[in-house]
Structures are given as C-alpha cells and as structure tokens.
Amino acid sequence: MLDELQRLALETVQLNKQALIFLPSRASAEKTAEDIAKVLQFHLPELAETVEKALSNPTKQCQRLASCITKGVAFHHAGLVAKQRELIEDEFRSGKVKIICATPTLAAGVSTPAFRVIIKSLKRFSANWGMDWIPVLEYLQMAGRAGRPEYEKFGEAIVIAKDEKEKKEIYTRYICGKPEEIYSKLAVEPVLRTHLLSLIATGSIRDEKSMKDFFSATFWAHQYSDFTELENIMNRMLQRLETWQFVTTGKTKKSTGEFIAARELEEQKTALHATQMGKRVSELYLDPLTARHLLDSLAAFQRNDQKKKQERSDVFPLLFMICHTLEMRPLLRIKSKEEEKIQEELNQRYETLLEKEPSAYDAEYEEFLFAFKTTLFLDTWIQERDEDYLLETFDVRPGEVRAKLEIADWLLYASEELGKLQELREAVRELRKLRLRVKYGAKEELLPLLKLKGIGRIRARKLFLHGIRDLGDIKKADLATVHQLLGKALAEDIKKQVGEETIEIPKGTRKGQVSLEKF
C-alpha cells in the first residue's frame, strides 16, 4: 500500500509534471527518495553512473543516490558534494529527474520547473524547545518554489497534516499568517565587532564621531530606535577591540611640546586606528574574537613545543584550536550513545589542549565537547580514513566533509598568517604541514610524495608501502616498478617531474625493460 508521498509523487509524474518534496532531515530525504523510487518506472543508468562517479571512491551514499536516480528520483541535501547537487539540479531542469526529496536548503534562491511542492512537516527539532513550528517566512520560501513563472502558469503547494486539528493550525498559522519581521544582523555581536574592525581598518571610520554617524544611518539603528543604548554597545565593542590589541584609541601623536589647537587635540583624543594585526585580521575576514583565540592558542603551542624540543609535535591541539571557533559551526553534535566514548577520548587528551576545559556545569561545556568531537573527525581524516568510515563513525556525509575541510583550510591559513606577524616560527612550521595534511587527508610521512602533481593520498600510500618515500626515491626507482604501481602515463610524468626523461622502448624489447636519460 502506497503512503501519501508515494501517491502524490506518482500522481505528479502521471500528469507529466515534476515535484519538490521537502523533508525535515537528511535521513528522511534519503529514505523518502528510496521509497518513491520503488513505484516509478524510469530507467536512467547513464545518469546514475555519472552521479556515482562524482567521487573518486564512491561511498555508500553515492550508491544509494545512484540507485534512486536510475528511477528518476533524487535526494538533495548539504551532505552531497557540490558536483552531485549541481548535476541533480541540472537534470531536474532538463526533465530527466522528476522528483527531488530535499531538505529546506533547496528552498531559497533556486528556480526549478517544479509544478508541485510537497511539504511533509512544518515542524523542526529545536535544541531548546523540542519539536516546534517553523517560521512563516521559511514556509513561504518552500511554497514559492512551485509554479515558477518561467516554467509554469501556476503551481501547487501541498502540506501534509496528521489530522483535522493540525490542518486547521496550519491554515491559521501559515496560509493566513503574516511573515515575521526582518532584523538587522548588526544586532549580533560577532557581526558587529567584525564590521567595526573592518571599517576602522579601511579608514571608513576615523574617530568616534564618524563611527556614531555611520551606524546611526544603518537599518540596525532604525530598528533599535534607542541610539543612546547603541552608543553604549559600540563603545563596549571598541573597548574589546582595543583590549585585544586590534585597534588603538585616544591620543595617537607623541607630545612634541608644540602648541596644538583645541580642536586638533580633541580629534587626537577620539582618533581610531587599526594596528598591523588588526588590519590583517580584517583582511582574513576573521571574527576578532576568533583571531584573539588563535593568537593566544598559538603562543601556548609555541611554548609547549619549545619545552618538548626533541619530541614529535602533536597537531591535535592545533586542530582543536580551529574547531573551537564560531567559524567552524555547526559543530558535530554528540549522540547519547557516544557520550562515554567522547569523554574517554577527552580524558586522554585534555592535557595537550591549548585551553582549559570548562566545568561540566558551565554553559559553554556542551559547545566544548562538540568542538572536541569535530576535532576527532578531522584527526581521523588526516589518519587516512575514507568517507565511508567518516559517515559510519561520525555521521558526516561527503558534502559535509568537503565543507568542513574548506573551513579548516581557511582557519589554518589565517592562523599561519597571524603566527607570522607574531614570529611564532615553530607554530607556523607545524601549521604549514597540517594544512597540507588536512587538504589531502594524509599522515605526515606522505607529505614529500604529495608534492608531485597527480599524486593523492591513495597513490602516495601505495608508493610509500613499496619503499618509495620521497622525491629521491622516485628518482632512483626503476620505471617498471613505478609503472606497475601507478600506470604508464603517470609513472612517466612523475619521473619527468623529478628531472628524468623516459625514452620509448623499441618494439620487440622485453616488457618492463626501459632506459632513462637524465636532463
């Protein structure tokens, strides 16, 4: 017997139309797509093969998506890699994919030929309140994907209600309801301090008067109405930036004993300047709080590294440093069945971390644990575990892996730049190596081989296991051996990269017999 979503999807296809089905979670989007695929009669093997091969090593998620898309249905969420998401959207526009089961991430800014939008539920899980109704604006965004003018004359938005009571609630709350007010993001402290530093660093704000004039003309000031309180907020932000040594305030010129006009003296007292570090923080698009956290952590790492000297540096503290930031959010949440294991790992590593563990009764303790789990995920990645292992162990899908790696690369680069300004040489050296390890997902021993074009962590590991561990070994290795490990074209290419030219062997020469001519 078909359920509501299967019946609506089948009916849409029979009308020769297409539909977007919005689900509350990634898991439900995948399961719904698989359920609908069972009742559709399409057969698209070529499209399925393209989707499955989007990753060099297809994961179980890739295989599930390929199985669904063969039948003309796909799931779409942030856990897919960008190439897969783009392919699904393109094939939906071309008409080959008839049904997309998606999370609300597809609701905004995307125009597709969907005649119908079907919404399974208008409730979402909230950490504070449990299951709660979504905003009216979010409903309108999802419903607005149906019947786009460039594709259809009209469209249908269907919400599935559990019973008559819920049906009336949905009608009153969403059909007749008014959209929520839009609020300025400057009211959020991280956004305000980031913009304030940027404005001072670029010279757009030169003193306290120009700061007040600028912000008084913003939408934030218009909404807030009480500008006296806004001035207090800005002054607190300014004081923090000065405490963190990103800006200087007050008198900026040294007294020369010369006469200074009262007006010029007043301007000096209120002048605002970004320090060299403040300008670099702004150029890196970092939240100033994050920048201060990185600088303090790097200084602690440098001190610890100097104490150990001959011992091998442990990069786990540096990974935790970048994970315990606002920029890395959303962090990996800890499930109840994982709590004991995560706590055991923390007990083993907490002495190596570059900041103190908060009390278990503090409000920030949960966030600390989430950052620690995210660090474990990144540490597992640089130990050369594949995407399937990460999915099974941390419930992180390939698309999420890529997103987290991009943020990690940015934060490691920013940390390196800040470390240079502070002349933290040992920390900078480790950050450079760690950045490469995060990029390739490899152990440190593979870094010499990863310098070669066309060599990733899998090929590098294969070479390493056969005794070829650096560029010198590549140069000394017999071409036939490298050929067996990597294939003819790549073997010849990497030989050229290390300064050797291969010569074609005349026909009739024994297989594997080659000669090398050095440049």
C-alpha positions in Angstrom: 0.0 0.0 0.0 1.3 3.4 -1.0 1.8 6.2 1.5 0.8 9.9 0.9 4.2 10.9 -0.5 4.4 7.9 -2.9 0.8 8.6 -4.1 1.4 12.3 -4.7 4.7 11.7 -6.4 3.2 9.0 -8.7 0.3 11.3 -9.5 2.6 14.2 -10.3 4.6 12.0 -12.8 1.4 10.8 -14.4 0.5 14.4 -15.0 3.8 14.8 -16.8 4.9 17.3 -14.1 7.7 17.5 -11.6 7.8 17.9 -7.8 10.0 19.0 -4.9 9.3 17.2 -1.7 10.7 19.0 1.4 11.7 16.8 4.4 12.9 17.8 7.9 16.2 15.9 7.8 18.8 14.4 5.5 18.0 10.8 6.6 14.3 11.3 5.9 15.1 12.8 2.5 17.1 9.8 1.5 14.6 7.3 2.8 11.7 9.0 1.1 13.6 9.1 -2.2 14.2 5.4 -2.0 10.5 4.7 -1.2 9.4 6.7 -4.2 11.9 5.1 -6.5 10.1 1.7 -5.8 6.9 2.9 -7.5 8.4 4.8 -10.6 9.1 3.0 -13.9 12.0 5.1 -15.3 15.4 3.7 -16.2 18.4 6.1 -16.4 21.6 4.0 -16.0 23.9 6.6 -17.6 22.8 9.4 -15.2 23.2 7.0 -12.3 26.7 6.1 -13.3 27.7 9.8 -13.6 26.3 10.5 -10.1 28.1 7.5 -8.5 31.5 8.5 -10.0 31.3 12.1 -8.7 33.8 10.9 -6.0 37.0 9.1 -6.9 36.0 6.5 -4.3 32.2 6.2 -4.4 30.6 5.9 -0.9 27.5 4.1 0.2 25.6 7.3 -0.1 26.8 7.7 -3.7 25.4 4.2 -4.4 22.1 4.9 -2.7 21.8 8.1 -4.8 22.6 6.3 -8.0 20.0 3.6 -7.2 17.4 6.3 -6.8 18.3 8.4 -9.8 18.0 5.4 -12.1 14.3 5.7 -11.4 14.1 9.4 -12.0 14.1 10.5 -8.3 16.9 12.0 -6.2 17.6 13.2 -2.7 19.3 16.6 -2.3 21.0 18.0 0.8 24.2 19.5 2.1 25.7 16.0 2.6 26.2 15.6 -1.1 29.3 17.0 -2.8 28.7 20.1 -5.0 29.1 18.2 -8.2 26.3 15.9 -7.3 24.0 18.7 -6.2 24.6 20.6 -9.4 24.0 17.5 -11.5 20.7 16.8 -9.8 19.5 20.4 -10.3 20.6 20.4 -13.9 18.8 17.1 -14.7 15.7 18.3 -12.8 15.6 21.3 -15.1 16.2 19.1 -18.2 13.2 16.9 -17.1 15.0 13.6 -16.6 14.7 13.8 -12.8 11.1 14.0 -11.9 11.1 14.1 -8.1 13.6 15.7 -5.7 13.4 14.9 -2.0 15.3 17.7 -0.3 16.0 19.4 3.0 15.0 23.1 3.2 18.4 24.2 2.0 16.9 24.0 -1.6 14.1 26.4 -0.6 15.9 29.7 -1.1 17.1 31.3 -4.3 16.6 28.3 -6.6 14.3 28.4 -9.6 13.3 24.9 -10.9 10.4 23.6 -13.1 8.5 22.2 -10.1 4.8 22.2 -10.6 4.3 20.9 -7.1 5.9 21.5 -3.8 5.0 18.9 -1.2 5.9 19.6 2.5 6.0 16.6 4.8 6.1 18.5 8.0 6.2 22.2 9.1 7.9 21.3 12.4 11.6 21.1 13.2 13.5 19.9 16.1 14.9 22.7 18.4 17.5 22.0 21.0 15.7 24.3 23.4 12.1 23.6 22.7 11.9 20.1 21.1 9.6 20.0 18.0 8.4 23.4 17.1 6.7 25.2 14.2 9.0 26.7 11.5 8.8 30.4 10.7 6.2 31.6 8.2 8.9 33.0 6.1 10.5 29.6 5.7 7.1 28.1 4.7 6.7 30.8 2.1 10.2 30.1 0.7 9.4 26.4 0.2 5.9 27.0 -1.2 7.3 29.7 -3.5 9.4 27.0 -5.4 6.2 25.8 -7.0 5.0 27.2 -10.3 7.8 29.5 -11.2 6.8 31.9 -13.9 9.4 30.9 -16.4 8.3 27.2 -16.2 4.6 27.0 -15.3 1.4 29.1 -15.4 0.6 28.1 -11.9 1.8 25.7 -9.2 0.6 23.8 -6.2 2.0 23.8 -2.7 0.8 20.9 -0.6 1.3 20.4 3.1 0.5 17.1 4.7 -1.4 17.3 8.0 -1.7 14.5 10.5 -5.3 15.2 11.4 -8.0 17.8 11.2 -6.7 19.7 14.2 -3.3 20.1 12.7 -4.9 21.1 9.4 -6.7 24.0 11.0 -3.5 25.0 12.8 -1.5 25.0 9.5 -4.2 27.0 7.8 -4.4 29.7 10.5 -0.6 29.9 11.2 0.7 29.7 7.6 -2.0 30.4 5.0 -3.5 33.3 6.9 -0.4 34.2 9.0 1.9 37.2 8.4 5.6 36.8 7.8 8.0 37.6 10.6 9.8 40.9 10.9 13.3 41.0 9.4 16.0 42.1 11.8 19.4 43.6 11.1 22.3 41.2 11.6 24.4 44.0 13.1 22.5 43.3 16.3 24.5 40.0 16.5 27.7 40.7 18.4 30.2 38.8 16.2 28.9 40.6 13.1 29.1 44.0 14.7 32.7 43.6 16.0 33.8 42.2 12.6 32.3 45.1 10.7 33.5 47.7 13.2 37.1 46.4 12.9 36.8 46.3 9.1 35.5 49.9 8.9 38.4 51.2 11.1 41.0 49.1 9.2 39.9 50.6 5.8 39.7 54.1 7.2 35.9 54.4 6.7 35.7 55.2 10.4 38.5 57.5 11.7 37.1 58.6 15.1 34.3 58.1 17.5 32.1 60.8 15.8 32.4 59.2 12.4 31.6 55.8 14.0 28.4 57.1 15.5 27.5 58.9 12.3 28.0 55.7 10.2 26.0 53.4 12.5 23.2 55.9 13.1 22.3 55.6 9.4 22.0 51.8 9.4 18.9 49.7 9.4 20.1 48.4 12.8 19.8 51.9 14.3 16.4 52.4 12.6 15.1 49.3 14.2 16.6 49.8 17.6 15.4 53.4 18.0 17.3 53.9 21.3 20.6 55.3 19.9 22.0 56.0 23.4 22.0 52.3 24.1 23.5 51.7 20.7 26.3 54.0 21.5 27.0 52.0 24.7 27.1 48.8 22.7 29.5 50.3 20.1 31.8 51.6 22.9 31.9 48.2 24.5 32.9 46.6 21.2 35.5 49.3 20.7 36.9 48.7 24.1 37.2 45.0 23.4 39.0 45.6 20.1 41.5 47.8 22.0 41.9 45.2 24.7 42.6 42.6 22.1 45.2 45.0 20.5 43.5 45.2 17.1 42.8 49.0 17.4 44.2 52.0 19.2 42.1 54.7 20.6 42.8 58.1 22.2 45.8 60.3 21.7 47.9 58.9 18.9 50.6 61.5 18.5 53.5 61.9 20.8 53.8 65.3 22.5 56.4 67.5 20.9 56.0 70.5 23.1 54.5 72.4 20.3 51.2 74.3 20.5 48.2 72.2 19.5 44.9 73.8 18.8 42.0 72.7 21.0 40.1 71.2 18.0 43.1 69.2 16.9 43.7 68.0 20.4 40.1 66.8 20.6 40.4 64.9 17.3 43.5 63.2 18.6 41.7 62.1 21.7 39.0 60.4 19.7 41.1 59.0 16.8 40.7 55.4 15.9 43.4 53.3 14.2 43.8 49.6 13.4 47.0 48.0 14.4 49.0 46.0 12.0 47.5 42.8 13.5 44.0 44.4 13.4 44.4 45.1 9.7 45.5 41.5 8.9 42.6 40.1 11.0 40.2 42.2 8.9 41.8 41.1 5.6 41.4 37.5 6.7 37.6 38.0 7.3 38.0 36.6 10.8 35.8 37.4 13.8 38.1 39.4 16.1 37.2 37.1 19.0 38.4 34.1 16.9 41.6 35.9 16.0 42.4 36.6 19.6 41.7 32.9 20.4 44.0 31.8 17.6 46.8 34.1 18.7 46.6 33.0 22.4 46.5 29.3 21.4 49.5 29.6 19.0 51.5 31.3 21.7 50.7 28.5 24.1 51.6 25.9 21.4 54.9 27.6 20.8 55.7 27.5 24.5 54.8 23.8 24.7 56.7 23.0 21.5 59.9 24.6 22.9 59.6 22.6 26.1 59.3 19.3 24.2 62.0 20.2 21.7 63.1 16.8 20.5 59.7 15.2 20.8 57.4 15.0 17.8 54.8 17.7 17.7 51.2 16.7 18.3 48.9 18.5 15.9 45.7 17.5 17.7 45.8 20.8 19.8 46.0 22.8 16.6 43.0 21.0 15.2 41.1 21.7 18.4 42.1 25.3 18.2 40.4 25.8 14.8 37.4 23.7 15.7 36.6 25.7 18.9 35.6 28.7 16.8 32.4 30.3 15.6 33.5 29.9 12.0 33.6 26.1 12.3 29.9 25.9 13.3 27.7 23.9 13.0 29.9 21.6 15.1 29.3 17.8 15.2 26.7 17.1 17.9 27.2 14.2 20.4 24.6 11.5 20.4 23.7 9.9 23.7 25.4 6.6 22.8 28.7 8.4 22.0 28.9 10.4 25.3 31.0 7.8 27.2 33.4 7.3 24.3 33.9 11.0 23.7 34.5 11.6 27.4 37.2 8.8 27.4 39.0 10.4 24.5 38.8 13.8 26.2 40.3 12.4 29.4 43.3 11.1 27.4 43.9 14.3 25.5 42.8 17.2 27.7 46.3 18.0 29.0 47.5 18.5 25.4 44.8 21.1 24.6 45.8 24.8 24.4 42.9 26.0 26.6 41.4 24.9 29.9 38.5 22.5 29.9 35.4 24.4 31.3 33.5 23.0 34.2 30.9 20.4 33.3 28.3 22.8 34.9 29.3 25.8 32.7 27.0 26.8 29.8 29.9 26.6 27.3 30.8 23.0 28.3 28.5 21.4 25.7 30.0 23.5 22.9 33.5 22.5 24.1 32.5 18.8 23.7 31.0 19.4 20.3 34.3 21.1 19.3 36.2 18.1 20.6 34.1 15.7 18.5 34.7 17.8 15.4 38.4 17.7 16.2 38.3 13.9 16.4 36.6 13.9 13.0 39.4 16.0 11.4 42.1 14.0 13.2 40.5 10.8 11.8 40.6 12.3 8.3 44.3 13.1 8.4 44.9 9.5 9.6 43.8 8.5 6.0 40.3 7.1 6.8 37.9 7.3 3.8 34.5 9.0 3.5 32.5 5.8 4.3 34.4 5.4 7.6 33.6 9.0 8.5 30.0 8.5 7.6 29.7 5.4 9.8 31.7 6.8 12.7 30.7 10.5 12.8 27.6 10.6 10.7 29.3 13.1 8.4 28.4 12.8 4.7 30.9 13.6 1.8 29.5 17.0 1.2 29.8 17.9 4.8 33.3 16.6 4.8 34.3 18.9 2.0 32.6 21.9 3.6 34.4 21.3 6.9 37.8 20.8 5.2 37.4 24.1 3.3 36.7 26.0 6.6 39.6 24.2 8.3 41.9 25.2 5.4 40.9 28.8 5.7 41.4 28.8 9.5 44.7 27.1 9.3 45.9 29.6 6.7 44.6 32.5 8.8 46.4 31.0 11.9 49.6 30.8 9.8 49.4 34.4 8.8 48.8 35.6 12.4 51.6 33.4 13.6 54.0 35.1 11.1 53.2 38.5 12.4 53.9 37.3 15.9 57.1 35.5 14.7 55.9 32.2 16.1 58.2 30.2 13.8 57.7 26.7 15.3 53.9 27.1 15.3 53.9 28.4 11.7 56.0 25.4 10.5 53.6 22.9 12.0 50.6 24.8 10.6 52.0 24.6 7.1 52.4 20.9 7.4 49.0 20.4 9.0 47.3 22.5 6.2 48.7 20.0 3.6 47.6 17.1 5.7 44.1 18.4 6.0 43.9 19.1 2.3 45.0 15.6 1.3 43.8 13.6 4.4 47.2 12.1 4.9 49.7 11.3 7.6 52.9 13.5 7.8 55.1 10.8 6.3 53.4 11.2 2.9 54.0 14.9 2.5 57.1 14.6 0.4 55.2 12.5 -2.2 52.2 14.7 -2.2 54.3 17.5 -3.7 54.0 15.6 -7.0 51.3 16.6 -9.4 48.8 13.7 -9.9 49.6 12.1 -6.6 47.0 12.0 -3.9 47.0 10.2 -0.6 46.0 6.8 -2.1 48.7 6.7 -4.7 51.2 8.2 -2.2 50.4 5.5 0.3 50.9 2.8 -2.4 54.3 4.2 -3.3 55.3 4.5 0.4 54.4 0.9 1.1 56.7 -0.2 -1.7 59.7 1.7 -0.2 59.3 4.9 -2.4 59.1 7.5 0.3 60.4 10.8 -1.1 61.4 12.5 -4.3 64.9 11.0 -4.1 63.4 7.5 -4.0 61.2 8.4 -7.1 64.3 9.4 -8.9 66.2 6.2 -8.0 63.2 3.8 -8.6 63.1 1.7 -11.7 60.5 3.0 -14.1 59.0 -0.5 -14.5 58.3 -0.6 -10.7 56.6 2.8 -10.7 54.7 1.8 -13.9 53.3 -1.2 -12.1 52.2 0.9 -9.2 50.7 4.0 -11.0 50.3 3.1 -14.6 52.4 4.1 -17.6 51.4 7.7 -18.2 51.5 8.8 -14.6 54.8 6.9 -14.0 56.5 8.7 -16.8 55.0 12.0 -15.8 56.3 11.9 -12.2 59.7 10.8 -13.5 59.8 14.0 -15.6 58.7 16.0 -12.5 61.8 14.8 -10.6 64.1 15.6 -13.5 64.3 12.5 -15.6 63.1 11.9 -19.2 61.9 8.5 -20.2 62.7 7.0 -23.6 60.3 4.9 -25.6 61.5 1.2 -25.9 61.7 -0.1 -29.5 59.3 -2.9 -30.4 60.5 -6.3 -29.5 62.2 -5.2 -26.3 61.3 -7.3 -23.3 58.4 -5.9 -21.4 59.4 -3.8 -18.5 62.9 -3.1 -19.9 63.4 0.7 -20.2 66.2 3.2 -20.1 66.4 6.6 -18.5 68.2 9.7 -19.7 68.8 12.5 -17.2 68.3 16.1 -18.2 
